[in-house]
Amino acid sequence: MPLIARKCIDFTHKRAFGADPARSADGGSNRATILEVKSHHYSQHSAGLRAELGEAITRQQMRDFHRKSAARHLVVAARQFALLGLATWGLIRFDNPLVWVPLAFVQGFTVFNFTILLHEVVHGVVFETKRPSAQRVLGLLYAIPSGISASQFTQWHLDHHAELGSDEDDPKRHHLSPKVNKRWYKLLYCTPVLFPIYFRAARRESATYPPALQRTIGWERKVSVAAHLTAIGLLWYFFGLYAALRTSIIPVFFVFPIAFTLNRLGQHYDINPDDPAQWGTLMKGHWFWDFVYLNSNYHLEHHYFPGVPFYRLPALQRALVPFYARKGMRWQSYGRLVYGWIVENHAPHTDWSRAEPTKHGRPATQSR
């Protein structure tokens, strides 16, 4: 049983798009060269956790949780595209703020959720069997609404899984987590300033990738940006500047950062650094957030078993409740996270239950 858990929790670089995204132009792989400076931090520290999870989940449960349904995934994807289309129509049609402001939030969160669908492609959990071409098409399709590179997201995210817990080798933690623990700086992540912060982080990390992968990332990013600029231009031309603002500019540049930041608060900000089982934040499931975030709020469970499709994560969490109880793990909610993040001003990647609230921007201290 521990062997099954180990296979499910281990680092899964090769599953992205059904191939290694870091292959060089001549068909060889440069991954060993690029990643030899990485530590595979999570694997080194999670042997005991893998054994515990192997005891917590039965063999049959493991098989059931890992069952993939392309039809189920594509139905959710179709729903997201329908939401995007209906919200766009409503934002064009109505200029009353009482109508278009809520629709702009629907639009912005829907755009963010295409990164969640892309995330499923990255982990190879869309199709029951490997279908590299179909996965590649879906990856590109999901990346465009949020203006990112599918290949960049793939490499970045799988490195995040491999190096979880490392201050230096986890790209999300090293490049993207706020290094200034001040409220005003944290709030910048909820504004258009997020985009230069993110793309600066992505540029620094991608500089370590093989040249062929860097070229692919550059091409994909240009396509995504061109798609957004074209959409803004067409909306402006046919419906006017105000329609372009409420239909594209405001949802993407002002709502998307809120969706991104809130989702990220529920990933690895309130953790127990001393226990690899608690290197993610345990979020209590709720029907509203399950719908709003396509179950990506079950981020801790996803790191335990990255091969479980997003639509099975709520059931996985229910099965792990006795494990959480034995470990004495704390449940979090988005409301409490926002309060701890902004009001109490806790630092990221620390145990907020043992930290004194930060005063006047001074770093939080851990009580041991």
Steps between C-alpha positions, in 0.01 A plus 500: 500500500774756575638430152173614340500817705862563408427471129208742533674763709836498324620772269350463148689717251464265206122511499469853368330499156599135481865595451792673662458873429873557538611294204758663279449570131692191390277271706736461794416603851677774693304438817784329684723799432241757600363323806824367644519812717155421639467291813171311449426638844153352544603144418788522744272603784177312430595131539322477833200686364470258208487209744234674711286574197537141388338395826230768486359408156401148398609343173147516360459863603828578331380345175166678519650842569740469207235407243498756219203602286575712195127557453467639851797730453375625163150566636652727766719666234192557281322654799791738554502609138121548521545716811765700317272550200190589703693740723651665193156543345362645823792739540452626145121524535471670839675819613324531835764446771251301708504244219843518343710515818380156625538367144857634491577290809350194331713575195822552696461185710409300189814620326702393803339156497644423160832471684335229711400311186854545369623363831305178432676468165837553666443201728367281221165435669267591213513176298517143623781427253780721374388729219786750453351686204161548664666606826717749313197655328308523827801650677533777243124560498485537878810719522380771262213646711739575787776627270769253608726247333385139536859374497611755761211404727581131453868523592434749779223297660673163486815652647275636776381147576851358499648772718212568738636625832819648355556874529730502197397222261121534514443768232165612641644551846834642387381742232134573568437502875518853648842569644375820664260411781306824494129539441531756221738274310278195541202697370692578180452134406125574476560772240639519145846515661469121524581470130848658508567309824401170338671553166819614672492181707429289191783666307752436778405134530480436126854634463612167653317295234652354182508741202247294302250518785561874541418552132180299534399702805568825316288394203210384718506818704488715188199305372316543832574872521403550135169323565420735789601813311293388202197440723534844659542663159194330353284582802615862487441527126154344492357596841707793629761558767259464792394156378864396456576616853221310670523192275874438490725755667333513842434123534853406391707774662296573813293189585741226389767616753244471782407147391869407469604642837209355696557157347870516581428586864342157530803314369816528711488816709372367834704182549704306756859513367601217734261242351497417124139384538414861581702680234168589345203680654208274595194673353154393609292410196195711422261474206544868408879494484498156339302653213682833489848342495427166327611315814848654487435602861590138588863581441645299788325185377627569151860504622446172681360335186567710185354227279148547636274703263354820644143364507602225745688721747199568730449125548872458562488765772207324670696175497799673661308660788613229750860554387468874559350436844787269600751763387318775691483713186310830493225580251509837328250711306552785256347748744744408776790498255425852380475616861829335590673623184391864505370588846746294708764532228647151532796404283461241222611139549483517879280346766247772571373322812842540663586842362431828668312742273743737332493859617583795275657281231750328729559130423285251691678285757435132561440382854657158542 
